[in-house]
Amino acid sequence: MTAYRRFRNVQRLGPVQVATFYDGRGRERHTAACTAPRCDFSAEYDNRSGAELAARTHHCPA
């Protein structure tokens, strides 16, 4: 069963969206996910700067 997450502070950096959410244990987490077709990149980070760095350096496989 997937968890319902309420994303806040959503920012788009190129094709990648960075957002902040609370996980099931109440900890603040940050995610970066690519919105390009056929690109499966997504990752969670402990801090916002890590997620933004991943978004800036991500290159979609063509």
Order of alpha helices (4+ residues) and beta strands (2+ residues): beta-beta-beta-beta-alpha
